[in-house]
Amino acid sequence: MTGVLTTDHPAWIETGTGGRVRAVRTASGVWVLSWDRRTGLHMACAHGTEDVKPVVVTTDPACLPGTVPAVLKAGLDELGPTQRPANPSLWDAITTAILRQVVRAGQARKLYRAWCETYGTTVDTPHGTLAVAPSAERVLTLDDDQFAAVGAKFHRTALQAAATHCERHSAQWHRLDAGDLVAALTGVPRIGPWTASAAAADFTGDFSIYPHDDLAVRTWAAQIAPGLDWPDKKDKAFGPMWTGMAGRDRTAVHTLTLATLTWGSHAR
């Protein structure tokens, strides 16, 4: 069984055969991840060494507890087991979350890719040229016009503040668990709870700390189970309702959230 790929990260690009491909940076090199429905997920080191390999998080909706409404669980069960590579670069995870601020998902994907292609590191692959995000050090060399050139003028101060703090605290941040990492990231100017939680979930692969009242989670949940009495989009009751469905078990919250986001990726 190859499993279903979670493609929530904006780096995933569709191949000519309907598969997906992206480049990621680990502590030792740049890797190319490719997936197709017949053979599943493959990883190859394209630059540097293979010492640090990306980690894949596997999630199975069949393991969800009976507290999850049957209609919601049935929709997620249709996915089967899902696979999501945890982002091996904390800096990329922070960058991605910042570039998602304010803008819609489609616009965020275009912005992220333009950002990486213009200022990041590129690698040649059988699927074409792929790019990873520019380093924190590189970001601090960019001027205002360079941010504006790729559409990141609004995000400039957040990216610069994050780059400065990452250079100072990166080693410490890498030793934190998911919850403590969220707390640390909220100490960076212009990184609020949503951005910090999204970045930490992307990096650690732990979606129990993802912002559960995110518009994407609300939207896909309502599409999977339209008959349920979901709170209004501005109603803060969604978060407690969501975690309550999982019985407040962290593993179940993780599975419920990530499976829902995966369902949405494929529905889109």
KOLGU-365327 format. One record per residue (C-alpha): residue number from 1; residue in one letter; x, y, z. Coordinates in nm, 3 decimals, always signed. Last residue first. Example, Ala and Ser with C-alpha at 12.3 -4.5 7.8 and 13.67 -1.06 7.14 Angstrom:
<nodes>
+-----+---------+---------+---------+---------+
| num | residuo |      xx |      yy |      zz |
+-----+---------+---------+---------+---------+
|   2 |       S |  +1.367 |  -0.106 |  +0.714 |
|   1 |       A |  +1.230 |  -0.450 |  +0.780 |
+-----+---------+---------+---------+---------+
</nodes>
This chain:
<nodes>
+-----+---------+---------+---------+---------+
| num | residuo |      xx |      yy |      zz |
+-----+---------+---------+---------+---------+
| 268 |       R |  -0.911 |  +2.082 |  -0.415 |
| 267 |       A |  -1.071 |  +1.761 |  -0.290 |
| 266 |       H |  -0.729 |  +1.600 |  -0.268 |
| 265 |       S |  -0.582 |  +1.874 |  -0.050 |
| 264 |       G |  -0.903 |  +1.886 |  +0.151 |
| 263 |       W |  -0.888 |  +1.518 |  +0.241 |
| 262 |       T |  -0.528 |  +1.570 |  +0.349 |
| 261 |       L |  -0.630 |  +1.862 |  +0.570 |
| 260 |       T |  -0.898 |  +1.643 |  +0.727 |
| 259 |       A |  -0.653 |  +1.356 |  +0.779 |
| 258 |       L |  -0.410 |  +1.596 |  +0.946 |
| 257 |       T |  -0.669 |  +1.731 |  +1.187 |
| 256 |       L |  -0.832 |  +1.401 |  +1.287 |
| 255 |       T |  -0.498 |  +1.221 |  +1.318 |
| 254 |       H |  -0.336 |  +1.494 |  +1.530 |
| 253 |       V |  -0.642 |  +1.525 |  +1.754 |
| 252 |       A |  -0.642 |  +1.144 |  +1.792 |
| 251 |       T |  -0.275 |  +1.140 |  +1.888 |
| 250 |       R |  -0.327 |  +1.426 |  +2.131 |
| 249 |       D |  -0.627 |  +1.264 |  +2.305 |
| 248 |       R |  -0.878 |  +1.541 |  +2.373 |
| 247 |       G |  -1.160 |  +1.291 |  +2.310 |
| 246 |       A |  -1.104 |  +1.345 |  +1.941 |
| 245 |       M |  -1.447 |  +1.498 |  +1.898 |
| 244 |       G |  -1.369 |  +1.720 |  +2.196 |
| 243 |       T |  -1.066 |  +1.858 |  +2.013 |
| 242 |       W |  -1.294 |  +1.971 |  +1.732 |
| 241 |       M |  -1.571 |  +2.109 |  +1.954 |
| 240 |       P |  -1.316 |  +2.304 |  +2.160 |
| 239 |       G |  -1.175 |  +2.459 |  +1.839 |
| 238 |       F |  -1.513 |  +2.522 |  +1.674 |
| 237 |       A |  -1.663 |  +2.716 |  +1.966 |
| 236 |       K |  -1.481 |  +3.034 |  +1.863 |
| 235 |       D |  -1.771 |  +3.130 |  +1.637 |
| 234 |       K |  -1.659 |  +3.351 |  +1.349 |
| 233 |       K |  -1.688 |  +3.070 |  +1.093 |
| 232 |       D |  -2.028 |  +2.968 |  +1.233 |
| 231 |       P |  -2.027 |  +2.652 |  +1.443 |
| 230 |       W |  -2.085 |  +2.317 |  +1.269 |
| 229 |       D |  -2.417 |  +2.136 |  +1.314 |
| 228 |       L |  -2.334 |  +1.820 |  +1.122 |
| 227 |       G |  -2.509 |  +1.748 |  +0.793 |
| 226 |       P |  -2.228 |  +1.887 |  +0.579 |
| 225 |       A |  -1.990 |  +1.610 |  +0.690 |
| 224 |       I |  -1.693 |  +1.602 |  +0.452 |
| 223 |       Q |  -1.763 |  +1.951 |  +0.320 |
| 222 |       A |  -1.800 |  +2.100 |  +0.669 |
| 221 |       A |  -1.475 |  +1.936 |  +0.779 |
| 220 |       W |  -1.302 |  +2.069 |  +0.469 |
| 219 |       T |  -1.401 |  +2.430 |  +0.535 |
| 218 |       R |  -1.339 |  +2.431 |  +0.910 |
| 217 |       V |  -0.994 |  +2.273 |  +0.874 |
| 216 |       A |  -0.901 |  +2.516 |  +0.595 |
| 215 |       L |  -1.032 |  +2.819 |  +0.787 |
| 214 |       D |  -0.807 |  +2.740 |  +1.084 |
| 213 |       D |  -1.003 |  +2.663 |  +1.402 |
| 212 |       H |  -0.765 |  +2.376 |  +1.474 |
| 211 |       P |  -0.449 |  +2.588 |  +1.481 |
| 210 |       Y |  -0.204 |  +2.292 |  +1.455 |
| 209 |       I |  -0.084 |  +2.163 |  +1.794 |
| 208 |       S |  -0.221 |  +1.810 |  +1.753 |
| 207 |       F |  -0.074 |  +1.829 |  +1.406 |
| 206 |       D |  +0.263 |  +1.690 |  +1.516 |
| 205 |       G |  +0.484 |  +1.663 |  +1.205 |
| 204 |       T |  +0.754 |  +1.849 |  +1.397 |
| 203 |       F |  +0.830 |  +2.108 |  +1.130 |
| 202 |       D |  +0.485 |  +2.157 |  +0.977 |
| 201 |       A |  +0.315 |  +2.147 |  +1.317 |
| 200 |       A |  +0.560 |  +2.404 |  +1.458 |
| 199 |       A |  +0.508 |  +2.638 |  +1.162 |
| 198 |       A |  +0.127 |  +2.618 |  +1.180 |
| 197 |       S |  +0.130 |  +2.672 |  +1.557 |
| 196 |       A |  +0.361 |  +2.975 |  +1.537 |
| 195 |       T |  +0.164 |  +3.134 |  +1.253 |
| 194 |       W |  -0.170 |  +3.089 |  +1.431 |
| 193 |       P |  -0.036 |  +3.199 |  +1.774 |
| 192 |       G |  +0.116 |  +3.523 |  +1.643 |
| 191 |       I |  +0.444 |  +3.587 |  +1.467 |
| 190 |       R |  +0.464 |  +3.958 |  +1.395 |
| 189 |       P |  +0.754 |  +4.009 |  +1.640 |
| 188 |       V |  +0.909 |  +3.679 |  +1.755 |
| 187 |       G |  +0.804 |  +3.567 |  +2.103 |
| 186 |       T |  +0.524 |  +3.362 |  +1.948 |
| 185 |       L |  +0.797 |  +3.133 |  +1.815 |
| 184 |       A |  +0.905 |  +3.027 |  +2.163 |
| 183 |       A |  +0.553 |  +2.932 |  +2.274 |
| 182 |       V |  +0.495 |  +2.726 |  +1.959 |
| 181 |       L |  +0.830 |  +2.555 |  +2.011 |
| 180 |       D |  +0.729 |  +2.468 |  +2.368 |
| 179 |       G |  +0.421 |  +2.286 |  +2.239 |
| 178 |       A |  +0.604 |  +2.097 |  +1.964 |
| 177 |       D |  +0.898 |  +1.981 |  +2.174 |
| 176 |       L |  +1.206 |  +2.199 |  +2.194 |
| 175 |       R |  +1.562 |  +2.101 |  +2.096 |
| 174 |       H |  +1.548 |  +2.261 |  +1.749 |
| 173 |       W |  +1.446 |  +2.592 |  +1.905 |
| 172 |       Q |  +1.769 |  +2.609 |  +2.107 |
| 171 |       A |  +1.992 |  +2.567 |  +1.801 |
| 170 |       S |  +1.781 |  +2.817 |  +1.604 |
| 169 |       H |  +1.795 |  +3.089 |  +1.872 |
| 168 |       R |  +2.016 |  +3.370 |  +1.742 |
| 167 |       E |  +2.002 |  +3.306 |  +1.367 |
| 166 |       C |  +1.634 |  +3.224 |  +1.400 |
| 165 |       H |  +1.565 |  +3.548 |  +1.586 |
| 164 |       T |  +1.713 |  +3.761 |  +1.307 |
| 163 |       A |  +1.542 |  +3.559 |  +1.034 |
| 162 |       A |  +1.207 |  +3.579 |  +1.214 |
| 161 |       A |  +1.235 |  +3.957 |  +1.245 |
| 160 |       Q |  +1.327 |  +3.988 |  +0.877 |
| 159 |       L |  +1.046 |  +3.758 |  +0.767 |
| 158 |       A |  +0.789 |  +3.944 |  +0.979 |
| 157 |       T |  +0.912 |  +4.284 |  +0.858 |
| 156 |       R |  +0.898 |  +4.181 |  +0.492 |
| 155 |       H |  +0.561 |  +4.000 |  +0.488 |
| 154 |       F |  +0.358 |  +4.289 |  +0.343 |
| 153 |       K |  +0.622 |  +4.350 |  +0.074 |
| 152 |       A |  +0.626 |  +3.981 |  -0.023 |
| 151 |       G |  +0.493 |  +4.019 |  -0.379 |
| 150 |       V |  +0.804 |  +3.889 |  -0.555 |
| 149 |       A |  +0.947 |  +4.230 |  -0.646 |
| 148 |       A |  +0.824 |  +4.385 |  -0.321 |
| 147 |       F |  +1.069 |  +4.184 |  -0.114 |
| 146 |       Q |  +1.351 |  +4.279 |  -0.349 |
| 145 |       D |  +1.248 |  +4.645 |  -0.339 |
| 144 |       D |  +1.270 |  +4.652 |  +0.041 |
| 143 |       D |  +1.626 |  +4.523 |  +0.049 |
| 142 |       L |  +1.743 |  +4.165 |  +0.087 |
| 141 |       T |  +2.057 |  +4.086 |  +0.291 |
| 140 |       L |  +1.867 |  +3.964 |  +0.598 |
| 139 |       V |  +1.684 |  +3.708 |  +0.386 |
| 138 |       R |  +2.015 |  +3.552 |  +0.282 |
| 137 |       E |  +2.114 |  +3.485 |  +0.644 |
| 136 |       A |  +1.774 |  +3.331 |  +0.714 |
| 135 |       S |  +1.835 |  +3.095 |  +0.424 |
| 134 |       P |  +1.645 |  +3.126 |  +0.097 |
| 133 |       A |  +1.363 |  +2.873 |  +0.056 |
| 132 |       V |  +1.410 |  +2.561 |  -0.153 |
| 131 |       A |  +1.389 |  +2.542 |  -0.531 |
| 130 |       L |  +1.314 |  +2.283 |  -0.799 |
| 129 |       T |  +1.438 |  +2.271 |  -1.159 |
| 128 |       G |  +1.284 |  +2.002 |  -1.376 |
| 127 |       H |  +1.127 |  +1.666 |  -1.290 |
| 126 |       P |  +1.446 |  +1.470 |  -1.357 |
| 125 |       T |  +1.607 |  +1.711 |  -1.107 |
| 124 |       D |  +1.815 |  +2.027 |  -1.118 |
| 123 |       V |  +1.849 |  +2.200 |  -0.781 |
| 122 |       T |  +1.775 |  +2.561 |  -0.688 |
| 121 |       T |  +1.865 |  +2.749 |  -0.370 |
| 120 |       G |  +1.646 |  +3.043 |  -0.270 |
| 119 |       Y |  +1.610 |  +3.406 |  -0.377 |
| 118 |       T |  +1.400 |  +3.407 |  -0.694 |
| 117 |       E |  +1.276 |  +3.046 |  -0.712 |
| 116 |       C |  +1.207 |  +3.029 |  -0.338 |
| 115 |       W |  +1.012 |  +3.356 |  -0.317 |
| 114 |       A |  +0.824 |  +3.286 |  -0.642 |
| 113 |       R |  +0.724 |  +2.943 |  -0.506 |
| 112 |       Y |  +0.607 |  +3.086 |  -0.174 |
| 111 |       L |  +0.409 |  +3.364 |  -0.341 |
| 110 |       K |  +0.234 |  +3.128 |  -0.583 |
| 109 |       R |  +0.140 |  +2.890 |  -0.301 |
| 108 |       A |  +0.025 |  +3.178 |  -0.079 |
| 107 |       Q |  -0.199 |  +3.308 |  -0.359 |
| 106 |       G |  -0.372 |  +2.972 |  -0.383 |
| 105 |       A |  -0.411 |  +2.944 |  -0.006 |
| 104 |       R |  -0.557 |  +3.293 |  +0.042 |
| 103 |       V |  -0.346 |  +3.576 |  +0.180 |
| 102 |       V |  -0.349 |  +3.725 |  +0.534 |
| 101 |       Q |  -0.047 |  +3.531 |  +0.663 |
| 100 |       R |  +0.048 |  +3.233 |  +0.445 |
|  99 |       L |  +0.392 |  +3.382 |  +0.376 |
|  98 |       I |  +0.460 |  +3.374 |  +0.750 |
|  97 |       A |  +0.368 |  +3.006 |  +0.778 |
|  96 |       T |  +0.594 |  +2.914 |  +0.488 |
|  95 |       T |  +0.889 |  +3.107 |  +0.625 |
|  94 |       I |  +0.853 |  +2.944 |  +0.968 |
|  93 |       A |  +0.839 |  +2.597 |  +0.811 |
|  92 |       D |  +1.133 |  +2.685 |  +0.586 |
|  91 |       W |  +1.336 |  +2.791 |  +0.890 |
|  90 |       L |  +1.244 |  +2.474 |  +1.074 |
|  89 |       S |  +1.381 |  +2.271 |  +0.784 |
|  88 |       P |  +1.305 |  +1.898 |  +0.792 |
|  87 |       N |  +0.938 |  +1.961 |  +0.707 |
|  86 |       A |  +0.761 |  +1.647 |  +0.824 |
|  85 |       P |  +0.694 |  +1.426 |  +0.523 |
|  84 |       R |  +0.322 |  +1.348 |  +0.514 |
|  83 |       Q |  +0.177 |  +1.005 |  +0.442 |
|  82 |       T |  -0.188 |  +0.901 |  +0.467 |
|  81 |       P |  -0.352 |  +0.567 |  +0.553 |
|  80 |       G |  -0.700 |  +0.521 |  +0.402 |
|  79 |       L |  -0.868 |  +0.814 |  +0.234 |
|  78 |       E |  -1.217 |  +0.661 |  +0.250 |
|  77 |       D |  -1.181 |  +0.646 |  +0.628 |
|  76 |       L |  -1.193 |  +1.027 |  +0.633 |
|  75 |       G |  -1.545 |  +1.037 |  +0.496 |
|  74 |       A |  -1.658 |  +0.758 |  +0.728 |
|  73 |       K |  -1.506 |  +0.938 |  +1.028 |
|  72 |       L |  -1.705 |  +1.252 |  +0.954 |
|  71 |       V |  -2.033 |  +1.059 |  +0.913 |
|  70 |       A |  -1.966 |  +0.853 |  +1.226 |
|  69 |       P |  -1.907 |  +1.155 |  +1.450 |
|  68 |       V |  -1.565 |  +1.126 |  +1.621 |
|  67 |       T |  -1.615 |  +1.001 |  +1.978 |
|  66 |       G |  -1.567 |  +0.643 |  +1.852 |
|  65 |       P |  -1.192 |  +0.696 |  +1.841 |
|  64 |       L |  -0.986 |  +0.752 |  +1.525 |
|  63 |       C |  -0.756 |  +0.460 |  +1.435 |
|  62 |       A |  -0.920 |  +0.404 |  +1.096 |
|  61 |       P |  -0.810 |  +0.759 |  +1.010 |
|  60 |       D |  -0.452 |  +0.627 |  +0.963 |
|  59 |       T |  -0.158 |  +0.867 |  +0.980 |
|  58 |       T |  +0.198 |  +0.812 |  +0.862 |
|  57 |       V |  +0.461 |  +1.080 |  +0.935 |
|  56 |       V |  +0.764 |  +1.067 |  +0.703 |
|  55 |       V |  +1.103 |  +1.185 |  +0.829 |
|  54 |       P |  +1.351 |  +1.352 |  +0.592 |
|  53 |       K |  +1.704 |  +1.205 |  +0.598 |
|  52 |       V |  +2.003 |  +1.354 |  +0.778 |
|  51 |       D |  +2.337 |  +1.192 |  +0.687 |
|  50 |       E |  +2.252 |  +1.168 |  +0.315 |
|  49 |       T |  +2.515 |  +1.423 |  +0.212 |
|  48 |       G |  +2.515 |  +1.750 |  +0.018 |
|  47 |       H |  +2.300 |  +1.797 |  -0.292 |
|  46 |       A |  +2.037 |  +1.584 |  -0.467 |
|  45 |       C |  +1.965 |  +1.333 |  -0.188 |
|  44 |       A |  +1.685 |  +1.105 |  -0.304 |
|  43 |       M |  +1.345 |  +1.032 |  -0.150 |
|  42 |       H |  +1.063 |  +0.820 |  -0.294 |
|  41 |       L |  +0.695 |  +0.814 |  -0.195 |
|  40 |       G |  +0.440 |  +0.578 |  -0.347 |
|  39 |       T |  +0.492 |  +0.335 |  -0.634 |
|  38 |       R |  +0.159 |  +0.340 |  -0.815 |
|  37 |       R |  +0.000 |  +0.663 |  -0.691 |
|  36 |       D |  +0.305 |  +0.875 |  -0.756 |
|  35 |       W |  +0.538 |  +1.052 |  -0.518 |
|  34 |       S |  +0.865 |  +1.243 |  -0.538 |
|  33 |       L |  +1.084 |  +1.394 |  -0.269 |
|  32 |       V |  +1.408 |  +1.560 |  -0.374 |
|  31 |       W |  +1.659 |  +1.616 |  -0.096 |
|  30 |       V |  +1.892 |  +1.908 |  -0.022 |
|  29 |       G |  +2.175 |  +1.849 |  +0.223 |
|  28 |       S |  +2.304 |  +1.781 |  +0.572 |
|  27 |       A |  +2.070 |  +1.964 |  +0.810 |
|  26 |       T |  +1.778 |  +1.893 |  +0.580 |
|  25 |       R |  +1.655 |  +2.106 |  +0.291 |
|  24 |       V |  +1.348 |  +2.001 |  +0.098 |
|  23 |       A |  +1.269 |  +1.975 |  -0.275 |
|  22 |       R |  +0.923 |  +1.894 |  -0.407 |
|  21 |       V |  +0.745 |  +1.645 |  -0.634 |
|  20 |       R |  +0.390 |  +1.523 |  -0.689 |
|  19 |       G |  +0.239 |  +1.268 |  -0.927 |
|  18 |       G |  -0.017 |  +1.325 |  -1.201 |
|  17 |       T |  +0.202 |  +1.208 |  -1.488 |
|  16 |       G |  +0.316 |  +1.555 |  -1.592 |
|  15 |       T |  +0.421 |  +1.630 |  -1.237 |
|  14 |       E |  +0.223 |  +1.832 |  -0.983 |
|  13 |       I |  +0.429 |  +2.058 |  -0.759 |
|  12 |       W |  +0.450 |  +2.033 |  -0.379 |
|  11 |       A |  +0.628 |  +2.338 |  -0.232 |
|  10 |       P |  +0.301 |  +2.489 |  -0.104 |
|   9 |       H |  +0.277 |  +2.241 |  +0.188 |
|   8 |       D |  -0.073 |  +2.092 |  +0.219 |
|   7 |       T |  +0.013 |  +1.799 |  -0.009 |
|   6 |       T |  -0.066 |  +1.502 |  +0.214 |
|   5 |       L |  +0.014 |  +1.188 |  +0.014 |
|   4 |       V |  -0.223 |  +0.892 |  +0.020 |
|   3 |       G |  -0.072 |  +0.554 |  +0.107 |
|   2 |       T |  +0.149 |  +0.333 |  -0.106 |
|   1 |       M |  +0.000 |  +0.000 |  +0.000 |
+-----+---------+---------+---------+---------+
</nodes>
